[in-house]
Amino acid sequence: MDLSHSPVDELATLRRKITELRVRERMLEDAFLQTSDTGVFRGYHANVRVERSMQDVFDITKLPAHIRDDPQFLSTRVVTNVRVEPRFDTPLRLTRDSVGTPTSQPAVGTMIDHESRGTPPRLISVQ
C-alpha cells in the first residue's frame, strides 16, 4: 500500500501549508499596522482597509472571586480535537522545498514553530 498519499499525510501537509499562510498573513497585516495609518491601501487586484474602533468587552477578571469561583456558574462541554502528530520513525520535513524529497540530513534553515500554543505561529531557525 502506498502511504505517500494517505489522508493522514494529506491532513498534515494541509495544516503545514495553512500555518505557513497564517505566518505570511500575519507578517503582511503587521506591515499595514506598523504604518499607524487607517484607510484604504490599494493593490492591483484588491484593497486592504485598516480601521480602528472602540469596543466594550466583558472582562471576567473584574468579577468578584466568590462569583468567578462559584461552581453554579460553570458548565461542562465536550471538546473534540484532531491533532497531527509527527512520526519519529520517519523524518518530518517542514520546509516547502523538502516535502517529498528523501534525505538523511537533518533539516536546516527557517521553519514554522507548530507548537506556539495560544499565540500566532512563528518562524524559527534550525541549525
N, C-alpha and C positions, 0 to 999 in steps of 0.2 A: 504494500500500500504506500502510495506516495504521500507523505505527510507535509510536503512543502506547500501544499495548497489547502491545509486543514482549516476549518473555521476558527480554531484556537489561534493559529498563527495569523490568520487574516484579522481577527479582532485585535491582537497585539500590534500588528502593523498599523491598523487604522488608528488605534489610540496613540501610537507614537507620532503619527502624522498630525493628528489633532493637537497633540501637545506642542509640536513644532509650530503649527499655525497659531496657536494661542500665544506662544512666546513672541512670534513675529507681530501679531496683532497688538500685544501689549507694548512692544517697542515702538510701533507706529503711533499708537494712542499717546504714549508718553511724549513723543516728539511734538505732537499737537498741543498737549497740555503744558509743555515747558515754554511755549511762546507766551503764555499768560493772556493770549487774545481769545476773544469769543467771536463768533460769526462763522462765515462760510469760507472754507478753503476749497478752491476749485481744482478739479482734475480733468483729465480727458474724457473719462467715462462715468465719473461720479463726483459728488461733492461730499465734503465732511463738514458737519455743523457742530461747533462747540458751543454749548450753552451752560450757564451756571444758574442755579436756583437754590432757594432755601426750602428745606423740608422739615417738618416735625416728625420725630421718630420716637417710638416707645423705648425708654431706657429702663430695662428690668433691674439694673443695679441700683436705681434710685428708690426701689420699693423697700419698705422695712424688712429686716431679716425674718421676722416672725411670719410674714406673708410669703416671702420668697422660699422659705424652707418648709412651708406647710404642705404635707402630702395631699391635702384636699385639692390643691391647685395643680397637682402633677397628673399627667396622663402617660400611658404607655402605648407605643405603637410599634408595629413590626417594620423593620428596615431591612431591605434586601440589597446587598451589594454584589456586583460582579467585578472581580478583580482579575487582572492579568498578572501572573507571577512568572518571573524568569525561571528557566530550567537551568540548573547548574551543571548538567551533564552535556550541554551543548553551548557553544559560545553565543552570547547575545550581543548583537551589533545594533547600536542605537543611532549611528550616523546614516544618513540617507544614502551616501555613496557606497557604503559597505554592505547594504542589505542584500542577501542572496549570494554574496561572494565569499566562498570559503577561505578562511585564513587561520593560521595558528598563532599569529602575533596578537598581543594584547591591543585593545583599542587605544588610540592616541588622538588627541585633538579636542574639539569642542563638542560636547554632548548636552543633552537635556536632563536636568535633575527631575526624575519622575517621582521622587519621594518628598517633594515640597508640599506637605500637608497643610491646608488652610491658607496657603499663600500661592500666588501665581507661579507657574513653573519657571525655572531659571536656567540659563545656560551655565555649564560648568566646564572647566578644562581638565582633561585627563592626560597625565604624562606617563 
